[in-house]
C-alpha cells in the first residue's frame, strides 16, 4: 500500500514480523553511537552554555551544528522603558557566556541598539527587533542581517524569547532553536 497518508513504514500484510525486525534495525542504524569522550565533551559544552544536556543535545541533533550564539529579545533581558541596563542576575548569566557564545540582542523602541550595547558589557551586538506588524519576510531579513553581521551560521543561533511573537523568530529566520527566557535565566541547582 502506498498513497496519501502512508508513512512508508511496515505493512500489516503477511511477513509483517520480518519487516518489523528489519525496520527496527534500519532505524537503529541511523542513530549514531557516540564515543564516551565525545559525550563528555558535549556535556561539558552544555554546562559551559548553561543549558541542560537534554536541551543542548536536542538542538544539536536537530541542526547538526553546535550552538555558537544566542539571540535575546530586550524583553528576555528584562529591559524596561526607563532602564537600558540589564538586571544584575541577567548580567551575570550573560557574563558567563563570555567566550562560549556570541550574545546578540534585538531591541524594540524606544530603546536604541547602540545605547543598549553601550550600557551592557555582556552583549556583543544589537539591532532593532522586527515590529509586531512586520511580515514574515521582514522579520527574517532583519534577524538574519544581525546574525550575518556577526559571521555566525544561522543554524548555530538559539533564540531566547520572552513573548510568543518573539518565539516565532526562530522559524522565521531559520535559526537553530529557542529556549524560553524563564528557562534560560532560571537559577541552576
C-alpha positions as CSV (number, residue, x, y, z in Angstrom):
1,X,0.0,0.0,0.0
2,X,1.3,3.4,-0.9
3,X,-0.6,6.6,-1.2
4,X,-1.7,9.6,0.6
5,X,-1.3,9.2,4.3
6,X,1.1,6.2,4.1
7,X,4.2,6.8,6.1
8,X,6.3,4.2,4.3
9,X,6.5,2.0,7.4
10,X,6.0,-1.7,7.6
11,X,2.6,-3.0,6.4
12,X,0.4,-5.5,8.2
13,X,0.4,-7.9,5.3
14,X,1.9,-11.4,5.6
15,X,5.6,-11.2,6.6
16,X,5.0,-8.4,9.0
17,X,7.2,-9.9,11.7
18,X,10.3,-9.9,9.4
19,X,9.6,-6.4,8.1
20,X,9.2,-5.1,11.6
21,X,12.6,-6.5,12.7
22,X,14.2,-5.1,9.5
23,X,12.5,-1.7,10.0
24,X,13.6,-1.5,13.7
25,X,17.2,-2.5,12.8
26,X,17.3,0.1,10.0
27,X,16.1,2.9,12.3
28,X,18.6,1.9,15.0
29,X,21.4,2.0,12.4
30,X,20.5,5.6,11.7
31,X,21.2,6.7,15.2
32,X,24.9,7.4,15.8
33,X,26.7,5.8,18.6
34,X,29.0,8.4,20.0
35,X,32.3,7.6,21.8
36,X,32.2,8.3,25.5
37,X,34.8,11.1,25.2
38,X,32.6,12.9,22.6
39,X,29.6,12.6,25.0
40,X,31.8,14.0,27.8
41,X,32.9,17.0,25.7
42,X,29.2,17.7,24.7
43,X,28.1,17.5,28.4
44,X,30.9,20.0,29.3
45,X,29.8,22.3,26.4
46,X,26.2,22.2,27.6
47,X,27.4,23.1,31.1
48,X,29.5,25.9,29.7
49,X,26.5,27.3,27.9
50,X,24.3,26.9,31.0
51,X,21.9,24.5,29.3
52,X,20.7,21.1,30.3
53,X,22.4,18.4,28.3
54,X,19.0,17.2,27.0
55,X,18.2,20.7,25.6
56,X,21.6,21.2,24.2
57,X,21.7,17.7,22.6
58,X,18.2,18.1,21.1
59,X,19.2,21.4,19.4
60,X,22.5,20.0,18.2
61,X,20.8,16.9,16.8
62,X,18.1,18.9,15.0
63,X,20.7,21.2,13.3
64,X,23.8,19.1,13.2
65,X,25.7,22.2,14.4
66,X,27.0,23.4,17.7
67,X,25.3,26.4,19.4
68,X,27.6,29.4,18.7
69,X,25.3,32.3,19.6
70,X,22.2,33.4,21.5
71,X,19.8,36.0,20.2
72,X,17.9,37.6,23.1
73,X,14.9,39.9,22.9
74,X,15.0,43.0,25.0
75,X,12.0,41.6,26.8
76,X,14.0,38.4,27.7
77,X,16.8,40.6,29.1
78,X,14.2,42.4,31.3
79,X,14.8,45.8,29.8
80,X,12.1,48.3,30.6
81,X,11.1,51.6,29.1
82,X,13.1,53.7,31.5
83,X,16.0,51.2,32.0
84,X,18.5,50.0,29.4
85,X,20.8,48.2,31.8
86,X,20.0,44.5,32.4
87,X,19.4,43.4,36.0
88,X,22.4,42.0,37.9
89,X,21.4,38.4,37.7
90,X,20.9,38.7,33.9
91,X,24.2,40.4,33.6
92,X,25.9,37.6,35.5
93,X,24.3,35.0,33.2
94,X,25.4,36.9,30.1
95,X,29.0,37.3,31.5
96,X,29.1,33.5,32.0
97,X,28.7,33.1,28.2
98,X,31.8,35.2,27.5
99,X,34.0,33.3,25.1
100,X,31.5,30.4,24.8
101,X,28.9,32.0,22.5
102,X,28.1,35.3,20.8
103,X,25.5,37.3,22.6
104,X,23.1,39.2,20.3
105,X,20.1,41.3,21.2
106,X,17.1,42.6,19.2
107,X,15.6,45.7,20.8
108,X,12.2,47.3,20.4
109,X,11.5,51.0,20.5
110,X,12.0,53.2,22.5
111,X,15.4,51.5,23.0
112,X,18.2,52.2,20.6
113,X,20.6,49.3,19.8
114,X,23.7,51.4,20.3
115,X,22.6,52.7,23.7
116,X,21.7,49.1,24.9
117,X,25.0,47.8,23.7
118,X,27.0,50.6,25.4
119,X,25.1,50.1,28.7
120,X,25.7,46.4,28.8
121,X,29.2,44.9,28.6
122,X,27.7,41.4,28.4
123,X,26.4,41.9,24.9
124,X,28.3,41.6,21.6
125,X,25.9,43.1,19.1
126,X,22.5,44.7,18.9
127,X,19.9,45.7,16.3
128,X,16.3,46.7,16.1
129,X,13.8,43.9,16.6
130,X,11.1,43.3,14.0
131,X,7.9,45.0,14.9
132,X,4.6,43.3,15.7
133,X,3.3,44.2,12.2
134,X,6.4,43.1,10.4
135,X,5.8,40.4,7.7
136,X,7.5,37.0,7.9
137,X,10.0,38.1,5.3
138,X,10.8,41.4,7.1
139,X,11.3,39.5,10.3
140,X,13.6,37.0,8.6
141,X,15.6,39.7,6.9
142,X,16.1,41.8,10.0
143,X,17.2,39.0,12.2
144,X,19.4,37.4,9.6
145,X,21.1,40.7,9.0
146,X,22.0,40.8,12.7
147,X,23.3,37.3,12.7
148,X,25.1,37.6,9.3
149,X,26.9,40.8,10.6
150,X,28.5,38.7,13.4
151,X,29.7,36.0,11.0
152,X,28.0,33.1,12.7
153,X,25.9,30.4,11.0
154,X,22.2,30.7,11.2
155,X,21.8,27.1,12.3
156,X,24.1,27.8,15.3
157,X,22.0,30.6,16.8
158,X,19.4,29.9,19.5
159,X,16.7,32.5,20.2
160,X,15.9,33.4,23.8
161,X,12.4,34.9,23.6
162,X,10.1,36.2,26.4
163,X,6.9,36.5,24.4
164,X,5.1,34.4,21.8
165,X,5.8,36.7,18.8
166,X,9.5,36.6,19.7
167,X,9.3,32.8,19.9
168,X,8.4,32.8,16.1
169,X,11.7,34.4,15.3
170,X,13.4,31.0,15.2
171,X,11.2,29.7,12.5
172,X,11.1,33.0,10.6
173,X,14.9,33.4,10.4
174,X,15.7,29.7,10.1
175,X,17.7,29.6,13.4
176,X,18.7,26.6,15.4
177,X,16.0,26.6,18.1
178,X,14.6,28.5,21.0
179,X,15.0,28.4,24.8
180,X,12.3,30.4,26.7
181,X,13.8,33.2,28.8
182,X,12.4,31.8,32.0
183,X,14.2,28.5,31.4
184,X,17.4,30.2,30.2
185,X,17.7,32.6,33.1
186,X,16.4,30.1,35.8
187,X,18.9,29.6,38.6
188,X,20.7,26.3,38.3
189,X,20.9,24.0,41.2
